[in-house]
Amino acid sequence: MHSHALPKSDLITRPWEYEAVYRRGKRVRGKHCSLICLSTDRERNRLGISIHGVKKAVKRNRIKRIIREFYRLNRAALPAATDMVFTVREGFSPNSPEEVKQAIFTLLKKIGSPSPSR
């Protein structure tokens, strides 16, 4: 696997892992999305994505792909040893990957993370 890949070990996959982040993590809210961060004792960051209220599977999957790509390209600049869950609610309707990135940058600034390079 080359260095630009996103290994499965960088993703939160189990329901109980999501629950732990929801219960104990720090949450910041945006217009139609939220970010929940929980510091861990792992060496790596991990990403979880939760999408609610977006009815079309094509739209849900596109949002997930864009968030994963953002994470893959910027994970070195994100807070270290942290589980992060991006939640998307009804009404989140990005017209471009740049809009999703801007929403994520805004949430990261609110949580006190340094801005990843663009």
GIDA-V38779 format. One record per run of one state. SS is the DSSP state (2 for helix, 1 for strand, 0 for the rest). FROM is the first residue (numbers start at 0). LEN is the number of residues. If there is no record, write none. Layout:
# GIDA-V38779
ss=SS from=FROM len=LEN
ss=SS from=FROM len=LEN
This chain:
# GIDA-V38779
ss=0 from=0 len=7
ss=2 from=7 len=3
ss=1 from=10 len=1
ss=0 from=11 len=3
ss=2 from=14 len=10
ss=0 from=24 len=1
ss=1 from=25 len=4
ss=0 from=29 len=3
ss=1 from=32 len=7
ss=0 from=39 len=6
ss=1 from=45 len=6
ss=0 from=51 len=5
ss=2 from=56 len=21
ss=0 from=77 len=4
ss=1 from=81 len=7
ss=0 from=88 len=8
ss=2 from=96 len=15
ss=0 from=111 len=7
